[in-house]
């Protein structure tokens, strides 16, 4: 099983930026589509962004499109999420996750991911 560890969260003012990183424990990381999710207090975990294992095709939730950028460095077994123009409603715990499927498309459902990091808190003040 791939182990994932997020870092880079913190407290930032509205309009600011943060870059999250997710380090994977195994090289098999490069064979899987990856995603970022977030969960705010009292809400369900939701899809934020995803990236294919090859080719780098990316997918975003409408709420973050144009502000967030997902990327990956397979040589470093690392996934990133660059977050710009942050808003208070972006406040949540952010998780990286590995799709349970080889190849195929990038799923957006929580149940389609089988490895999760422990999460990193992002707080945006107004």
Steps between C-alpha positions, in 0.01 A plus 500: 500500500622846411544731797434869444611797707373852442676821599480871432178599669466802724321824572482761226301815432240511226666555165815324609663181374612165632667201340414156629722199445425130529790257523434140402691208645531292185591536137169332410354846565589588142263235361188644661277798455509725806264745660467773758192514721396727782266480794365800687345466848154349480527430129574196289838445342500646151711470186724798432735397219636192326778410261553205270792265551638579156466801276418732787135562413341686788149535639360755743192569702319806371557681828880495457539513124734780397641538853648158581753299299572132554828351381719200562869413485519125446879501539452630854183302574334828593164662430442875532211741531575866439221711647471866404241767573388310805159569648362439850280227354814307403561436869512123553723202562657405169576139413690340216381162380594222258242360260436129550497450122792467264479726197150609405364842586526708814212417733331762715337276758661434835428127470715475186817575698671242720795684656472825691736730680427624850411847374633850541300795635449805281342802667418819312411811697285780362 
